[in-house]
Structures are given as C-alpha cells and as structure tokens.
Amino acid sequence: MNQCLPKRLRIRQSDEIRQILTAGRKYTGNHIILYRLPAATSQSPIRAGFLSPKRIGKAVKRNRVRRWMREAFRRHRAEMVGADQILLMGRTSAINAGYQALHNDFLQLCRKARLLPLRDP
C-alpha cells in the first residue's frame, strides 16, 4: 500500500506560499511554525506546504526536517477537520530536537489551530 503524500495535497507554488504567509494566521511552537489559511471552498481537501529556511543548516538537515514535517502531516491528515491550506516551517531548534519532539510540537500546534480535535480531559 502506497502511503506517500499525494502531490495534489501539497502546496508547491510560490504565489500560493506567499499568499498563505501574508494572509494566513500564524501559530508558533518550539520547533515548527504553522500558518493556516481557510480555503475558498469547503469541498477542497486540506493541503500542506513544507518549508525549511537555510538558517536550519545545510541541505541534508533541511531535507530531514521537511521529511519529518511531511510524515507528521501524513500520519494525521485523516483526522484533520476543515478545508484549509497550511504551511509548516521548521525552526532552527527542529534539527536538534529529533522526530518525536517535532511530531509532538506538530500535534500541539494543530490542536491550537483547531485542525485536530482537542484531547479528552
């Protein structure tokens, strides 16, 4: 079974990314920054873009952070509510934190942005 993230669910165009960065709402975590922009129609699926700035490090480290963010999104995409466009941007602390810390930060930000249901008390 193919478990990769389909290309139709990825945001790759620079004009779309720029629009989300300027008009979207920003949520900051310890290792990730999440930008959320509601989609124009509620019928479209949730789409995501993944950014890792050069200040994270060389290409190997930036690619690793993007892979970790993409995997966290892919694992929880089915649980997400809404038809939003989101951007996940890695922070410099992401590379030293490891996958599990980044994954936990992603879940916390998604709950804060109301993309995932809140935890049961």
PyMOL commands that place a pseudoatom at each C-alpha (Angstrom):
pseudoatom trace, name=CA, resn=MET, resi=1, chain=A, elem=C, hetatm=0, pos=[0.000, 0.000, 0.000]
pseudoatom trace, name=CA, resn=ASN, resi=2, chain=A, elem=C, hetatm=0, pos=[1.402, 3.371, -1.040]
pseudoatom trace, name=CA, resn=GLN, resi=3, chain=A, elem=C, hetatm=0, pos=[1.500, 5.711, 1.935]
pseudoatom trace, name=CA, resn=CYS, resi=4, chain=A, elem=C, hetatm=0, pos=[3.187, 8.715, 0.388]
pseudoatom trace, name=CA, resn=LEU, resi=5, chain=A, elem=C, hetatm=0, pos=[1.545, 12.136, 0.446]
pseudoatom trace, name=CA, resn=PRO, resi=6, chain=A, elem=C, hetatm=0, pos=[-0.200, 12.715, -2.924]
pseudoatom trace, name=CA, resn=LYS, resi=7, chain=A, elem=C, hetatm=0, pos=[1.041, 15.688, -4.945]
pseudoatom trace, name=CA, resn=ARG, resi=8, chain=A, elem=C, hetatm=0, pos=[-2.473, 17.156, -5.142]
pseudoatom trace, name=CA, resn=LEU, resi=9, chain=A, elem=C, hetatm=0, pos=[-2.328, 17.691, -1.359]
pseudoatom trace, name=CA, resn=ARG, resi=10, chain=A, elem=C, hetatm=0, pos=[0.981, 19.568, -1.452]
pseudoatom trace, name=CA, resn=ILE, resi=11, chain=A, elem=C, hetatm=0, pos=[1.428, 23.302, -1.829]
pseudoatom trace, name=CA, resn=ARG, resi=12, chain=A, elem=C, hetatm=0, pos=[4.425, 23.993, -4.040]
pseudoatom trace, name=CA, resn=GLN, resi=13, chain=A, elem=C, hetatm=0, pos=[3.661, 27.172, -5.995]
pseudoatom trace, name=CA, resn=SER, resi=14, chain=A, elem=C, hetatm=0, pos=[5.481, 30.258, -4.727]
pseudoatom trace, name=CA, resn=ASP, resi=15, chain=A, elem=C, hetatm=0, pos=[2.435, 32.514, -5.176]
pseudoatom trace, name=CA, resn=GLU, resi=16, chain=A, elem=C, hetatm=0, pos=[0.310, 30.170, -3.027]
pseudoatom trace, name=CA, resn=ILE, resi=17, chain=A, elem=C, hetatm=0, pos=[3.032, 30.042, -0.383]
pseudoatom trace, name=CA, resn=ARG, resi=18, chain=A, elem=C, hetatm=0, pos=[3.367, 33.823, -0.380]
pseudoatom trace, name=CA, resn=GLN, resi=19, chain=A, elem=C, hetatm=0, pos=[-0.402, 34.239, -0.016]
pseudoatom trace, name=CA, resn=ILE, resi=20, chain=A, elem=C, hetatm=0, pos=[-0.531, 31.881, 2.975]
pseudoatom trace, name=CA, resn=LEU, resi=21, chain=A, elem=C, hetatm=0, pos=[2.442, 33.610, 4.618]
pseudoatom trace, name=CA, resn=THR, resi=22, chain=A, elem=C, hetatm=0, pos=[0.886, 37.057, 4.273]
pseudoatom trace, name=CA, resn=ALA, resi=23, chain=A, elem=C, hetatm=0, pos=[-2.819, 36.344, 4.801]
pseudoatom trace, name=CA, resn=GLY, resi=24, chain=A, elem=C, hetatm=0, pos=[-2.713, 33.247, 6.990]
pseudoatom trace, name=CA, resn=ARG, resi=25, chain=A, elem=C, hetatm=0, pos=[-2.823, 33.026, 10.761]
pseudoatom trace, name=CA, resn=LYS, resi=26, chain=A, elem=C, hetatm=0, pos=[0.475, 32.151, 12.434]
pseudoatom trace, name=CA, resn=TYR, resi=27, chain=A, elem=C, hetatm=0, pos=[0.912, 29.628, 15.270]
pseudoatom trace, name=CA, resn=THR, resi=28, chain=A, elem=C, hetatm=0, pos=[4.378, 29.296, 16.774]
pseudoatom trace, name=CA, resn=GLY, resi=29, chain=A, elem=C, hetatm=0, pos=[5.697, 26.200, 18.505]
pseudoatom trace, name=CA, resn=ASN, resi=30, chain=A, elem=C, hetatm=0, pos=[9.075, 25.188, 19.870]
pseudoatom trace, name=CA, resn=HIS, resi=31, chain=A, elem=C, hetatm=0, pos=[10.270, 23.544, 16.645]
pseudoatom trace, name=CA, resn=ILE, resi=32, chain=A, elem=C, hetatm=0, pos=[7.655, 24.427, 13.988]
pseudoatom trace, name=CA, resn=ILE, resi=33, chain=A, elem=C, hetatm=0, pos=[5.745, 27.487, 12.831]
pseudoatom trace, name=CA, resn=LEU, resi=34, chain=A, elem=C, hetatm=0, pos=[2.309, 26.696, 11.376]
pseudoatom trace, name=CA, resn=TYR, resi=35, chain=A, elem=C, hetatm=0, pos=[0.476, 29.090, 9.043]
pseudoatom trace, name=CA, resn=ARG, resi=36, chain=A, elem=C, hetatm=0, pos=[-3.216, 28.412, 8.418]
pseudoatom trace, name=CA, resn=LEU, resi=37, chain=A, elem=C, hetatm=0, pos=[-5.375, 29.921, 5.690]
pseudoatom trace, name=CA, resn=PRO, resi=38, chain=A, elem=C, hetatm=0, pos=[-9.001, 28.775, 5.266]
pseudoatom trace, name=CA, resn=ALA, resi=39, chain=A, elem=C, hetatm=0, pos=[-9.709, 27.514, 1.744]
pseudoatom trace, name=CA, resn=ALA, resi=40, chain=A, elem=C, hetatm=0, pos=[-12.179, 29.319, -0.503]
pseudoatom trace, name=CA, resn=THR, resi=41, chain=A, elem=C, hetatm=0, pos=[-14.444, 26.274, -0.755]
pseudoatom trace, name=CA, resn=SER, resi=42, chain=A, elem=C, hetatm=0, pos=[-15.243, 23.779, 1.961]
pseudoatom trace, name=CA, resn=GLN, resi=43, chain=A, elem=C, hetatm=0, pos=[-15.204, 20.898, -0.536]
pseudoatom trace, name=CA, resn=SER, resi=44, chain=A, elem=C, hetatm=0, pos=[-11.460, 21.021, -1.181]
pseudoatom trace, name=CA, resn=PRO, resi=45, chain=A, elem=C, hetatm=0, pos=[-9.170, 18.744, 0.861]
pseudoatom trace, name=CA, resn=ILE, resi=46, chain=A, elem=C, hetatm=0, pos=[-6.669, 20.069, 3.365]
pseudoatom trace, name=CA, resn=ARG, resi=47, chain=A, elem=C, hetatm=0, pos=[-3.387, 20.912, 1.631]
pseudoatom trace, name=CA, resn=ALA, resi=48, chain=A, elem=C, hetatm=0, pos=[0.034, 21.485, 3.129]
pseudoatom trace, name=CA, resn=GLY, resi=49, chain=A, elem=C, hetatm=0, pos=[3.366, 23.014, 2.219]
pseudoatom trace, name=CA, resn=PHE, resi=50, chain=A, elem=C, hetatm=0, pos=[6.654, 22.373, 3.984]
pseudoatom trace, name=CA, resn=LEU, resi=51, chain=A, elem=C, hetatm=0, pos=[9.413, 24.950, 4.327]
pseudoatom trace, name=CA, resn=SER, resi=52, chain=A, elem=C, hetatm=0, pos=[12.823, 24.800, 5.919]
pseudoatom trace, name=CA, resn=PRO, resi=53, chain=A, elem=C, hetatm=0, pos=[14.867, 28.005, 5.804]
pseudoatom trace, name=CA, resn=LYS, resi=54, chain=A, elem=C, hetatm=0, pos=[18.603, 27.993, 5.184]
pseudoatom trace, name=CA, resn=ARG, resi=55, chain=A, elem=C, hetatm=0, pos=[19.329, 29.033, 8.753]
pseudoatom trace, name=CA, resn=ILE, resi=56, chain=A, elem=C, hetatm=0, pos=[18.481, 25.444, 9.797]
pseudoatom trace, name=CA, resn=GLY, resi=57, chain=A, elem=C, hetatm=0, pos=[21.668, 24.238, 8.155]
pseudoatom trace, name=CA, resn=LYS, resi=58, chain=A, elem=C, hetatm=0, pos=[22.914, 22.598, 5.012]
pseudoatom trace, name=CA, resn=ALA, resi=59, chain=A, elem=C, hetatm=0, pos=[20.653, 20.740, 2.564]
pseudoatom trace, name=CA, resn=VAL, resi=60, chain=A, elem=C, hetatm=0, pos=[20.801, 17.389, 4.363]
pseudoatom trace, name=CA, resn=LYS, resi=61, chain=A, elem=C, hetatm=0, pos=[19.467, 18.897, 7.600]
pseudoatom trace, name=CA, resn=ARG, resi=62, chain=A, elem=C, hetatm=0, pos=[16.818, 20.987, 5.814]
pseudoatom trace, name=CA, resn=ASN, resi=63, chain=A, elem=C, hetatm=0, pos=[15.581, 17.951, 3.868]
pseudoatom trace, name=CA, resn=ARG, resi=64, chain=A, elem=C, hetatm=0, pos=[15.423, 15.880, 7.055]
pseudoatom trace, name=CA, resn=VAL, resi=65, chain=A, elem=C, hetatm=0, pos=[13.258, 18.498, 8.789]
pseudoatom trace, name=CA, resn=ARG, resi=66, chain=A, elem=C, hetatm=0, pos=[10.938, 18.689, 5.761]
pseudoatom trace, name=CA, resn=ARG, resi=67, chain=A, elem=C, hetatm=0, pos=[10.610, 14.885, 5.695]
pseudoatom trace, name=CA, resn=TRP, resi=68, chain=A, elem=C, hetatm=0, pos=[9.769, 14.830, 9.413]
pseudoatom trace, name=CA, resn=MET, resi=69, chain=A, elem=C, hetatm=0, pos=[7.095, 17.524, 8.993]
pseudoatom trace, name=CA, resn=ARG, resi=70, chain=A, elem=C, hetatm=0, pos=[5.643, 15.793, 5.922]
pseudoatom trace, name=CA, resn=GLU, resi=71, chain=A, elem=C, hetatm=0, pos=[5.468, 12.474, 7.795]
pseudoatom trace, name=CA, resn=ALA, resi=72, chain=A, elem=C, hetatm=0, pos=[3.732, 14.065, 10.801]
pseudoatom trace, name=CA, resn=PHE, resi=73, chain=A, elem=C, hetatm=0, pos=[1.168, 15.674, 8.479]
pseudoatom trace, name=CA, resn=ARG, resi=74, chain=A, elem=C, hetatm=0, pos=[0.652, 12.466, 6.504]
pseudoatom trace, name=CA, resn=ARG, resi=75, chain=A, elem=C, hetatm=0, pos=[0.039, 10.419, 9.661]
pseudoatom trace, name=CA, resn=HIS, resi=76, chain=A, elem=C, hetatm=0, pos=[-2.680, 12.782, 10.958]
pseudoatom trace, name=CA, resn=ARG, resi=77, chain=A, elem=C, hetatm=0, pos=[-4.216, 14.095, 7.732]
pseudoatom trace, name=CA, resn=ALA, resi=78, chain=A, elem=C, hetatm=0, pos=[-7.281, 11.843, 8.016]
pseudoatom trace, name=CA, resn=GLU, resi=79, chain=A, elem=C, hetatm=0, pos=[-8.091, 13.213, 11.487]
pseudoatom trace, name=CA, resn=MET, resi=80, chain=A, elem=C, hetatm=0, pos=[-7.868, 16.871, 10.455]
pseudoatom trace, name=CA, resn=VAL, resi=81, chain=A, elem=C, hetatm=0, pos=[-11.029, 18.917, 10.123]
pseudoatom trace, name=CA, resn=GLY, resi=82, chain=A, elem=C, hetatm=0, pos=[-11.670, 21.777, 7.733]
pseudoatom trace, name=CA, resn=ALA, resi=83, chain=A, elem=C, hetatm=0, pos=[-10.589, 22.536, 4.198]
pseudoatom trace, name=CA, resn=ASP, resi=84, chain=A, elem=C, hetatm=0, pos=[-7.615, 24.699, 4.999]
pseudoatom trace, name=CA, resn=GLN, resi=85, chain=A, elem=C, hetatm=0, pos=[-4.255, 25.356, 3.473]
pseudoatom trace, name=CA, resn=ILE, resi=86, chain=A, elem=C, hetatm=0, pos=[-1.388, 25.086, 5.924]
pseudoatom trace, name=CA, resn=LEU, resi=87, chain=A, elem=C, hetatm=0, pos=[2.320, 25.779, 5.780]
pseudoatom trace, name=CA, resn=LEU, resi=88, chain=A, elem=C, hetatm=0, pos=[4.739, 24.148, 8.166]
pseudoatom trace, name=CA, resn=MET, resi=89, chain=A, elem=C, hetatm=0, pos=[8.048, 25.931, 8.594]
pseudoatom trace, name=CA, resn=GLY, resi=90, chain=A, elem=C, hetatm=0, pos=[10.867, 24.373, 10.569]
pseudoatom trace, name=CA, resn=ARG, resi=91, chain=A, elem=C, hetatm=0, pos=[12.713, 26.410, 13.159]
pseudoatom trace, name=CA, resn=THR, resi=92, chain=A, elem=C, hetatm=0, pos=[16.427, 26.127, 13.937]
pseudoatom trace, name=CA, resn=SER, resi=93, chain=A, elem=C, hetatm=0, pos=[15.685, 24.050, 17.041]
pseudoatom trace, name=CA, resn=ALA, resi=94, chain=A, elem=C, hetatm=0, pos=[13.966, 21.354, 14.936]
pseudoatom trace, name=CA, resn=ILE, resi=95, chain=A, elem=C, hetatm=0, pos=[17.134, 19.629, 13.772]
pseudoatom trace, name=CA, resn=ASN, resi=96, chain=A, elem=C, hetatm=0, pos=[18.489, 19.123, 17.304]
pseudoatom trace, name=CA, resn=ALA, resi=97, chain=A, elem=C, hetatm=0, pos=[15.115, 18.085, 18.699]
pseudoatom trace, name=CA, resn=GLY, resi=98, chain=A, elem=C, hetatm=0, pos=[14.561, 14.878, 16.750]
pseudoatom trace, name=CA, resn=TYR, resi=99, chain=A, elem=C, hetatm=0, pos=[11.465, 13.456, 15.112]
pseudoatom trace, name=CA, resn=GLN, resi=100, chain=A, elem=C, hetatm=0, pos=[9.443, 12.663, 18.245]
pseudoatom trace, name=CA, resn=ALA, resi=101, chain=A, elem=C, hetatm=0, pos=[9.734, 16.203, 19.652]
pseudoatom trace, name=CA, resn=LEU, resi=102, chain=A, elem=C, hetatm=0, pos=[8.854, 17.683, 16.262]
pseudoatom trace, name=CA, resn=HIS, resi=103, chain=A, elem=C, hetatm=0, pos=[5.859, 15.333, 15.966]
pseudoatom trace, name=CA, resn=ASN, resi=104, chain=A, elem=C, hetatm=0, pos=[4.581, 16.322, 19.426]
pseudoatom trace, name=CA, resn=ASP, resi=105, chain=A, elem=C, hetatm=0, pos=[5.024, 20.010, 18.563]
pseudoatom trace, name=CA, resn=PHE, resi=106, chain=A, elem=C, hetatm=0, pos=[3.058, 19.458, 15.336]
pseudoatom trace, name=CA, resn=LEU, resi=107, chain=A, elem=C, hetatm=0, pos=[0.167, 17.857, 17.249]
pseudoatom trace, name=CA, resn=GLN, resi=108, chain=A, elem=C, hetatm=0, pos=[0.131, 20.680, 19.793]
pseudoatom trace, name=CA, resn=LEU, resi=109, chain=A, elem=C, hetatm=0, pos=[0.048, 23.335, 17.058]
pseudoatom trace, name=CA, resn=CYS, resi=110, chain=A, elem=C, hetatm=0, pos=[-2.712, 21.542, 15.155]
pseudoatom trace, name=CA, resn=ARG, resi=111, chain=A, elem=C, hetatm=0, pos=[-4.840, 21.449, 18.286]
pseudoatom trace, name=CA, resn=LYS, resi=112, chain=A, elem=C, hetatm=0, pos=[-4.151, 25.120, 18.942]
pseudoatom trace, name=CA, resn=ALA, resi=113, chain=A, elem=C, hetatm=0, pos=[-5.161, 25.950, 15.348]
pseudoatom trace, name=CA, resn=ARG, resi=114, chain=A, elem=C, hetatm=0, pos=[-8.297, 23.759, 15.719]
pseudoatom trace, name=CA, resn=LEU, resi=115, chain=A, elem=C, hetatm=0, pos=[-7.178, 21.427, 12.936]
pseudoatom trace, name=CA, resn=LEU, resi=116, chain=A, elem=C, hetatm=0, pos=[-7.317, 18.425, 15.254]
pseudoatom trace, name=CA, resn=PRO, resi=117, chain=A, elem=C, hetatm=0, pos=[-9.859, 17.745, 17.992]
pseudoatom trace, name=CA, resn=LEU, resi=118, chain=A, elem=C, hetatm=0, pos=[-8.743, 18.743, 21.476]
pseudoatom trace, name=CA, resn=ARG, resi=119, chain=A, elem=C, hetatm=0, pos=[-7.616, 15.970, 23.800]
pseudoatom trace, name=CA, resn=ASP, resi=120, chain=A, elem=C, hetatm=0, pos=[-10.096, 14.379, 26.138]
pseudoatom trace, name=CA, resn=PRO, resi=121, chain=A, elem=C, hetatm=0, pos=[-9.552, 15.569, 29.747]
for i in range(1, 121): cmd.bond("trace and resi %d" % i, "trace and resi %d" % (i + 1))
show_as sticks, trace
zoom trace
